Amino acid sequence: MADKLITIARFTDYIKAEMAKQLLDDFEIKSVVIGEKFGLPYPIPSLTRLQVVESQAKRALEILQSESKPVDAPPDDEQEQ
């Protein structure tokens, strides 16, 4: 049975989400960015989410935190898809 995707970070800036995704790719952790690719004249909290498979979530969070990547807010519910 495959692991389900869970949200490990939320971003108001799609570019920051893509940068975090690339960092995880560098550590061979597959991730997906879910959200809008266009800029808005005002920030919307938690517009874009970074998700990984549940079994890699802890390691992914450690990497993001150790690299001090800007994460706008922690996920409210890690069970989101």
C-alpha positions as CSV (number, residue, x, y, z in Angstrom):
1,M,0.0,0.0,0.0
2,A,1.4,3.4,-1.0
3,D,1.9,6.2,1.5
4,K,-0.5,9.1,1.4
5,L,0.6,12.6,0.7
6,I,0.6,15.0,3.7
7,T,1.1,18.7,3.9
8,I,4.4,19.7,5.6
9,A,4.5,23.4,4.8
10,R,2.3,26.2,3.6
11,F,3.4,29.3,1.6
12,T,1.9,32.5,0.4
13,D,4.6,32.7,-2.3
14,Y,4.6,30.0,-5.0
15,I,8.3,30.6,-5.7
16,K,9.3,29.9,-2.1
17,A,7.3,26.6,-2.3
18,E,9.2,25.6,-5.5
19,M,12.5,26.5,-3.8
20,A,11.7,24.2,-0.9
21,K,10.6,21.5,-3.3
22,Q,14.0,21.8,-5.1
23,L,15.8,21.5,-1.8
24,L,14.0,18.3,-1.0
25,D,14.7,17.0,-4.5
26,D,18.4,17.6,-3.8
27,F,18.0,15.2,-0.8
28,E,16.1,12.7,-3.0
29,I,12.8,13.3,-1.3
30,K,10.0,13.6,-3.8
31,S,7.5,16.3,-3.1
32,V,4.7,18.1,-4.8
33,V,3.6,21.8,-4.7
34,I,-0.1,22.3,-4.7
35,G,-1.5,25.7,-5.3
36,E,-1.6,28.7,-7.6
37,K,1.3,29.7,-9.8
38,F,0.2,33.3,-10.3
39,G,1.0,36.3,-8.1
40,L,-1.8,38.2,-6.4
41,P,-1.6,41.8,-5.4
42,Y,-2.2,40.7,-1.7
43,P,-1.0,37.6,0.1
44,I,-3.5,34.9,0.9
45,P,-2.3,32.7,3.9
46,S,-1.8,29.1,3.1
47,L,-2.5,29.4,-0.6
48,T,0.2,27.0,-1.7
49,R,1.1,23.7,0.1
50,L,4.2,21.5,-0.1
51,Q,3.4,17.8,0.3
52,V,5.5,14.6,0.7
53,V,4.6,11.0,1.3
54,E,3.9,10.4,5.0
55,S,6.9,8.1,5.5
56,Q,9.3,10.9,4.5
57,A,7.6,13.8,6.3
58,K,9.8,13.9,9.3
59,R,13.0,13.9,7.3
60,A,11.6,16.5,4.9
61,L,10.8,18.9,7.8
62,E,14.2,18.4,9.3
63,I,15.8,19.4,6.0
64,L,13.6,22.4,5.6
65,Q,14.3,23.6,9.1
66,S,18.0,23.0,8.9
67,E,18.3,25.0,5.7
68,S,16.2,27.8,7.2
69,K,13.9,27.8,4.2
70,P,11.1,30.4,4.6
71,V,8.0,28.5,5.6
72,D,5.1,30.9,6.1
73,A,3.1,28.7,8.5
74,P,3.1,25.2,9.8
75,P,0.2,23.0,8.5
76,D,-3.0,23.0,10.5
77,D,-3.7,19.5,9.6
78,E,-1.0,17.2,8.4
79,Q,-3.6,14.8,7.0
80,E,-4.6,17.1,4.1
81,Q,-4.3,16.0,0.6
